[in-house]
């Protein structure tokens, strides 16, 4: 995957200035549950750049997708195979923890 340079504006090719890193709240406020779904959705951490020429704003995701989606792994004490930690038993030998 080709990296887009953060120093050049994608629209006018002007110089981009860093505005810092912010967390953008995910989710939305609901009619019945209010802000609860919004709070449970978490936040997306982005790096913000602003074009000095045209004023456009660019957001860049700061974490790698692989890091965020990984589930902790555990080794089964019975068969020794590695599997996701969120299973209540080993999916290979059915050993209960």
N, CA, C and O of each residue as an XYZ file, in Angstrom:
388
protein
N       0.836     -1.166      0.000
C       0.000      0.000      0.000
C       0.887      1.238      0.000
O       1.815      1.337      0.803
N       0.615      2.167     -0.879
C       1.422      3.364     -1.024
C       1.015      4.391      0.022
O      -0.171      4.664      0.207
N       2.007      4.961      0.706
C       1.737      5.979      1.712
C       1.558      7.338      1.039
O       2.339      7.698      0.159
N       0.548      8.087      1.439
C       0.314      9.432      0.936
C       1.128     10.387      1.798
O       1.039     10.333      3.025
N       1.930     11.272      1.174
C       2.709     12.203      1.994
C       1.792     13.177      2.729
O       0.894     13.765      2.128
N       2.021     13.343      4.025
C       1.181     14.203      4.850
C       1.563     15.678      4.724
O       0.867     16.540      5.260
N       2.643     15.974      4.032
C       3.119     17.348      3.955
C       2.547     18.111      2.773
O       2.717     19.328      2.702
N       1.874     17.444      1.842
C       1.299     18.088      0.655
C      -0.212     17.898      0.642
O      -0.708     16.804      0.913
N      -0.943     18.963      0.328
C      -2.399     18.913      0.243
C      -2.810     18.090     -0.973
O      -2.225     18.229     -2.047
N      -3.809     17.239     -0.806
C      -4.291     16.398     -1.893
C      -5.085     17.196     -2.924
O      -5.271     16.732     -4.049
N      -5.550     18.374     -2.562
C      -6.370     19.176     -3.477
C      -5.562     20.229     -4.231
O      -5.622     20.295     -5.459
N      -4.802     21.056     -3.496
C      -4.091     22.169     -4.141
C      -2.577     21.992     -4.163
O      -1.862     22.836     -4.705
N      -2.081     20.900     -3.577
C      -0.649     20.600     -3.485
C       0.108     21.607     -2.605
O       1.330     21.726     -2.693
N      -0.638     22.327     -1.758
C      -0.026     23.277     -0.833
C       0.578     22.559      0.365
O       0.465     21.341      0.503
N       1.218     23.333      1.222
C       1.879     22.775      2.402
C       0.859     22.509      3.506
O       0.006     23.348      3.797
N       0.961     21.324      4.118
C       0.080     20.943      5.220
C       0.800     21.172      6.550
O       1.998     20.916      6.670
N       0.054     21.657      7.544
C       0.587     21.867      8.881
C      -0.106     20.913      9.843
O      -1.321     20.723      9.777
N       0.669     20.318     10.730
C       0.103     19.388     11.704
C      -0.714     20.147     12.738
O      -0.279     21.180     13.248
N      -1.895     19.633     13.045
C      -2.768     20.222     14.052
C      -2.798     19.359     15.312
O      -3.445     19.712     16.298
N      -2.093     18.225     15.273
C      -2.008     17.351     16.426
C      -2.823     16.079     16.274
O      -3.353     15.783     15.203
N      -2.910     15.335     17.367
C      -3.638     14.069     17.401
C      -4.851     14.252     18.297
O      -4.745     14.774     19.406
N      -6.000     13.820     17.806
C      -7.254     13.931     18.549
C      -7.998     12.609     18.493
O      -7.758     11.780     17.616
N      -8.910     12.424     19.449
C      -9.791     11.255     19.436
C     -11.169     11.713     18.990
O     -11.737     12.651     19.549
N     -11.701     11.036     17.967
C     -13.025     11.332     17.455
C     -13.978     10.279     18.007
O     -13.764      9.079     17.831
N     -15.029     10.740     18.674
C     -15.991      9.831     19.283
C     -16.800      9.119     18.207
O     -17.316      9.756     17.289
N     -16.908      7.806     18.320
C     -17.706      7.014     17.393
C     -19.102      6.813     17.977
O     -19.324      7.086     19.156
N     -20.021      6.349     17.181
C     -21.362      6.091     17.665
C     -22.251      7.316     17.530
O     -21.854      8.326     16.948
N     -23.447      7.216     18.071
C     -24.386      8.329     18.005
C     -25.281      8.311     19.234
O     -25.419      7.289     19.908
N     -25.882      9.453     19.511
C     -26.798      9.554     20.631
C     -28.144      8.985     20.208
O     -28.674      9.346     19.158
N     -28.686      8.108     21.014
C     -29.959      7.472     20.698
C     -31.126      8.123     21.413
O     -30.939      8.842     22.394
N     -32.321      7.871     20.927
C     -33.517      8.444     21.515
C     -33.869      7.746     22.825
O     -34.266      8.398     23.791
N     -33.725      6.434     22.860
C     -34.122      5.677     24.045
C     -32.992      5.589     25.074
O     -33.211      5.846     26.258
N     -31.799      5.231     24.632
C     -30.681      5.025     25.561
C     -29.799      6.254     25.734
O     -28.846      6.206     26.510
N     -30.079      7.342     25.045
C     -29.317      8.574     25.196
C     -27.884      8.429     24.712
O     -27.648      7.971     23.593
N     -26.922      8.816     25.547
C     -25.505      8.805     25.182
C     -24.824      7.458     25.396
O     -23.661      7.308     25.019
N     -25.496      6.478     25.983
C     -24.871      5.190     26.284
C     -24.272      4.506     25.052
O     -23.121      4.077     25.130
N     -24.981      4.372     23.908
C     -24.368      3.744     22.734
C     -23.147      4.512     22.235
O     -22.186      3.915     21.749
N     -23.189      5.830     22.357
C     -22.068      6.662     21.945
C     -20.845      6.383     22.815
O     -19.732      6.273     22.300
N     -21.037      6.271     24.101
C     -19.924      6.017     25.022
C     -19.343      4.624     24.841
O     -18.132      4.440     24.968
N     -20.185      3.643     24.548
C     -19.725      2.267     24.384
C     -19.038      2.035     23.044
O     -18.336      1.036     22.885
N     -19.220      2.922     22.086
C     -18.630      2.764     20.755
C     -17.134      3.042     20.739
O     -16.430      2.574     19.844
N     -16.646      3.786     21.703
C     -15.225      4.093     21.760
C     -14.874      5.302     20.912
O     -15.753      6.061     20.503
N     -13.583      5.477     20.648
C     -13.099      6.627     19.904
C     -12.061      6.182     18.878
O     -11.413      5.146     19.031
N     -11.923      6.982     17.842
C     -10.956      6.736     16.781
C      -9.869      7.791     16.899
O     -10.156      8.987     16.832
N      -8.636      7.365     17.072
C      -7.526      8.312     17.203
C      -6.991      8.670     15.818
O      -6.580      7.793     15.059
N      -7.000      9.973     15.493
C      -6.558     10.441     14.184
C      -5.532     11.562     14.337
O      -5.520     12.291     15.329
N      -4.679     11.675     13.332
C      -3.730     12.774     13.236
C      -4.330     13.774     12.256
O      -4.751     13.393     11.164
N      -4.373     15.050     12.634
C      -5.043     16.067     11.830
C      -4.009     16.980     11.176
O      -3.076     17.450     11.825
N      -4.196     17.222      9.867
C      -3.361     18.148      9.110
C      -4.253     19.172      8.421
O      -5.315     18.824      7.906
N      -3.821     20.452      8.409
C      -4.565     21.534      7.785
C      -3.719     22.159      6.694
O      -2.537     22.432      6.903
N      -4.322     22.393      5.515
C      -3.619     23.021      4.401
C      -3.508     24.523      4.662
O      -4.506     25.175      4.968
N      -2.303     25.071      4.542
C      -2.082     26.504      4.759
C      -2.618     27.336      3.594
O      -2.889     28.525      3.760
N      -2.772     26.724      2.421
C      -3.224     27.463      1.237
C      -4.744     27.503      1.107
O      -5.338     28.577      1.008
N      -5.370     26.317      1.107
C      -6.815     26.270      0.839
C      -7.662     25.987      2.082
O      -8.887     26.090      2.020
N      -7.035     25.631      3.213
C      -7.765     25.427      4.451
C      -8.429     24.069      4.612
O      -9.141     23.849      5.592
N      -8.217     23.164      3.686
C      -8.810     21.828      3.794
C      -8.143     21.059      4.938
O      -6.988     21.305      5.284
N      -8.899     20.125      5.513
C      -8.406     19.325      6.635
C      -8.304     17.869      6.200
O      -9.182     17.359      5.505
N      -7.227     17.201      6.613
C      -7.036     15.776      6.340
C      -6.900     15.043      7.670
O      -6.251     15.528      8.597
N      -7.521     13.866      7.749
C      -7.421     13.009      8.925
C      -6.657     11.756      8.542
O      -6.935     11.154      7.504
N      -5.696     11.354      9.368
C      -4.935     10.124      9.139
C      -5.065      9.240     10.364
O      -4.842      9.683     11.491
N      -5.426      7.988     10.137
C      -5.567      6.996     11.201
C      -4.198      6.728     11.806
O      -3.240      6.493     11.069
N      -4.083      6.757     13.128
C      -2.773      6.647     13.769
C      -2.367      5.230     14.140
O      -1.179      4.970     14.330
N      -3.321      4.301     14.251
C      -2.986      2.939     14.653
C      -3.073      2.010     13.460
O      -3.851      2.238     12.534
N      -2.264      0.957     13.492
C      -2.375     -0.009     12.404
C      -3.613     -0.863     12.629
O      -3.983     -1.144     13.769
N      -4.244     -1.270     11.556
C      -5.467     -2.057     11.636
C      -5.198     -3.408     12.294
O      -6.047     -3.921     13.023
N      -4.022     -3.987     12.044
C      -3.694     -5.288     12.618
C      -3.623     -5.217     14.132
O      -4.064     -6.143     14.813
N      -3.064     -4.110     14.685
C      -2.933     -3.971     16.134
C      -4.298     -3.972     16.819
O      -4.496     -4.640     17.833
N      -5.229     -3.218     16.251
C      -6.515     -3.041     16.896
C      -7.385     -4.291     16.867
O      -8.142     -4.531     17.807
N      -7.294     -5.087     15.815
C      -8.172     -6.230     15.649
C      -7.632     -7.530     16.241
O      -8.310     -8.556     16.177
N      -6.447     -7.511     16.806
C      -5.876     -8.736     17.353
C      -6.500     -9.084     18.690
O      -6.696     -8.218     19.543
N      -6.811    -10.357     18.866
C      -7.316    -10.863     20.138
C      -6.157    -11.592     20.816
O      -5.390    -12.304     20.169
N      -6.048    -11.403     22.109
C      -4.976    -12.043     22.856
C      -5.038    -13.559     22.675
O      -6.119    -14.144     22.614
N      -3.880    -14.175     22.592
C      -3.775    -15.616     22.391
C      -3.363    -16.297     23.695
O      -2.696    -15.694     24.536
N      -3.766    -17.554     23.854
C      -3.418    -18.342     25.032
C      -3.075    -19.760     24.578
O      -3.617    -20.256     23.591
N      -2.181    -20.393     25.303
C      -1.811    -21.775     24.991
C      -2.613    -22.720     25.880
O      -2.671    -22.544     27.097
N      -3.222    -23.711     25.267
C      -4.005    -24.694     26.011
C      -3.059    -25.554     26.854
O      -2.082    -26.086     26.326
N      -3.333    -25.701     28.160
C      -2.470    -26.530     29.000
C      -2.601    -28.025     28.703
O      -1.731    -28.807     29.085
N      -3.670    -28.426     28.032
C      -3.903    -29.831     27.726
C      -3.212    -30.256     26.424
O      -2.439    -31.214     26.418
N      -3.489    -29.547     25.323
C      -2.936    -29.965     24.024
C      -1.784    -29.088     23.538
O      -1.069    -29.470     22.612
N      -1.593    -27.906     24.156
C      -0.469    -27.049     23.798
C      -0.693    -26.168     22.577
O       0.211    -25.432     22.184
N      -1.863    -26.223     21.972
C      -2.145    -25.397     20.794
C      -2.571    -23.993     21.220
O      -3.165    -23.811     22.283
N      -2.266    -23.019     20.395
C      -2.572    -21.626     20.698
C      -3.897    -21.248     20.038
O      -4.153    -21.587     18.882
N      -4.744    -20.528     20.806
C      -6.039    -20.082     20.293
C      -6.415    -18.762     20.943
O      -5.734    -18.298     21.857
N      -7.513    -18.148     20.466
C      -7.973    -16.879     21.018
C      -8.344    -17.034     22.485
O      -8.915    -18.047     22.888
N      -8.017    -16.023     23.276
C      -8.218    -16.072     24.714
C      -9.699    -16.022     25.107
O     -10.056    -16.435     26.211
N     -10.554    -15.529     24.227
C     -11.949    -15.350     24.608
C     -12.804    -16.614     24.515
O     -14.011    -16.546     24.749
N     -12.219    -17.755     24.183
C     -12.960    -19.022     24.183
C     -13.037    -19.574     25.605
O     -12.032    -19.541     26.314
N     -14.205    -20.087     26.056
C     -14.303    -20.651     27.398
C     -13.643    -22.028     27.511
O     -13.386    -22.519     28.610
N     -13.371    -22.648     26.343
C     -12.676    -23.936     26.326
C     -11.822    -23.985     25.065
O     -12.024    -23.199     24.139
N     -10.884    -24.894     25.035
C      -9.998    -25.037     23.876
C     -10.810    -25.518     22.676
O     -11.492    -26.538     22.774
N     -10.753    -24.802     21.534
C     -11.531    -25.220     20.369
C     -10.961    -26.483     19.699
O     -11.614    -27.061     18.831
N      -9.772    -26.909     20.087
C      -9.135    -28.076     19.459
C      -9.384    -29.360     20.242
O      -9.717    -30.391     19.659
N      -9.218    -29.296     21.593
C      -9.372    -30.513     22.387
C     -10.540    -30.440     23.378
O     -10.783    -31.387     24.125
N     -11.260    -29.308     23.381
C     -12.417    -29.070     24.264
C     -12.072    -29.065     25.751
O     -12.940    -29.320     26.585
N     -10.829    -28.782     26.089
C     -10.405    -28.656     27.501
C     -11.076    -27.423     28.096
O     -10.976    -26.332     27.534
N     -11.755    -27.585     29.224
C     -12.425    -26.467     29.903
C     -11.461    -25.790     30.884
O     -10.750    -26.456     31.636
N     -11.454    -24.485     30.858
C     -10.587    -23.693     31.762
C     -11.249    -23.477     33.089
O     -10.673    -22.838     33.969
